[in-house]
Amino acid sequence: MSAAWLTVVVLFAVTIAFKAAGPVTVGGRSMPTRVADVIALVAPALLAALVVYETLVAHGGGIEVDARLVGVVFAAAAVAVRAPLLAVVSLAAIATATARVLI
């Protein structure tokens, strides 16, 4: 088994353990509102961090500003004006492609 598949299997097992830990520890009781609010914010925060990291970090280390940042800015603008998801993704893709051609 290669290192990549071993990593996938380990991450699969850890994910299942995390998903099972909640119902096992809480049981039939409801969580406090404050805890539920924090848990609800974890996934969007991790997604935002991943987008920022993948957009700005260069392969050799450091920060790199390139066409990906243009796409993220256009996507953020489209989200700010409450555009539909398909329009947000399309606009970001078009902006990124245009920036790559021009840069």
C-alpha positions as CSV (number, residue, x, y, z in Angstrom):
1,M,0.0,0.0,0.0
2,S,1.4,3.4,-1.0
3,A,1.8,6.3,1.4
4,A,-1.0,8.1,-0.3
5,W,-3.5,5.3,0.2
6,L,-2.3,4.8,3.8
7,T,-3.0,8.5,4.3
8,V,-6.5,8.2,2.8
9,V,-7.3,5.2,5.0
10,V,-6.1,6.9,8.2
11,L,-8.1,10.1,7.4
12,F,-11.1,8.0,6.6
13,A,-10.8,6.3,10.0
14,V,-10.3,9.5,11.9
15,T,-13.3,11.1,10.1
16,I,-15.5,8.2,11.1
17,A,-14.3,8.5,14.7
18,F,-15.0,12.2,14.8
19,K,-18.5,11.7,13.4
20,A,-19.2,8.9,15.9
21,A,-17.8,10.8,18.9
22,G,-20.6,13.4,18.9
23,P,-23.6,11.1,19.3
24,V,-21.7,8.8,21.6
25,T,-20.7,11.6,24.0
26,V,-23.8,13.7,23.9
27,G,-26.3,10.8,23.6
28,G,-29.9,11.9,23.7
29,R,-29.2,15.3,25.3
30,S,-29.1,18.5,23.3
31,M,-25.9,20.5,23.2
32,P,-25.8,24.0,24.8
33,T,-26.6,26.7,22.3
34,R,-23.2,28.3,22.6
35,V,-21.4,25.0,21.7
36,A,-23.8,24.4,18.8
37,D,-23.1,27.9,17.4
38,V,-19.3,27.3,17.6
39,I,-19.6,23.9,15.9
40,A,-21.7,25.5,13.1
41,L,-19.0,28.0,12.4
42,V,-16.1,25.5,12.2
43,A,-16.7,24.3,8.6
44,P,-17.1,27.7,7.0
45,A,-14.0,29.0,8.8
46,L,-11.9,26.0,7.6
47,L,-13.2,26.4,4.1
48,A,-12.3,30.1,4.1
49,A,-8.8,29.4,5.5
50,L,-8.3,26.7,2.8
51,V,-9.3,29.2,0.0
52,V,-7.0,31.9,1.3
53,Y,-4.1,29.4,1.7
54,E,-4.5,27.9,-1.7
55,T,-4.9,31.3,-3.3
56,L,-1.9,33.1,-1.8
57,V,0.8,30.5,-0.9
58,A,3.5,30.0,-3.5
59,H,4.9,26.5,-4.2
60,G,8.3,27.5,-3.0
61,G,7.0,29.2,0.2
62,G,6.0,32.8,0.8
63,I,3.1,34.7,-0.7
64,E,2.3,34.8,-4.4
65,V,-0.3,37.2,-6.0
66,D,-1.4,35.8,-9.3
67,A,-4.6,35.2,-11.3
68,R,-6.2,33.1,-8.6
69,L,-6.5,36.1,-6.4
70,V,-8.4,37.9,-9.2
71,G,-10.9,35.0,-9.4
72,V,-11.4,35.1,-5.6
73,V,-12.0,38.9,-5.6
74,F,-14.6,38.6,-8.4
75,A,-16.3,35.7,-6.6
76,A,-16.4,37.7,-3.3
77,A,-17.9,40.7,-5.2
78,A,-20.5,38.4,-6.8
79,V,-21.4,36.9,-3.4
80,A,-21.7,40.4,-2.0
81,V,-24.3,41.3,-4.5
82,R,-26.1,38.0,-3.8
83,A,-25.6,36.5,-7.2
84,P,-26.6,32.8,-7.7
85,L,-23.9,30.2,-7.1
86,L,-23.6,29.3,-10.8
87,A,-23.0,32.9,-11.6
88,V,-20.4,33.3,-8.8
89,V,-18.4,30.2,-10.0
90,S,-18.7,31.2,-13.7
91,L,-17.6,34.8,-13.0
92,A,-14.7,33.7,-10.9
93,A,-13.6,31.2,-13.6
94,I,-13.9,33.7,-16.4
95,A,-12.0,36.4,-14.4
96,T,-9.2,33.9,-13.5
97,A,-8.9,32.8,-17.1
98,T,-8.8,36.3,-18.4
99,A,-6.2,37.3,-15.8
100,R,-4.0,34.3,-16.8
101,V,-4.2,35.4,-20.4
102,L,-3.3,39.0,-19.7
103,I,-0.6,38.4,-17.1
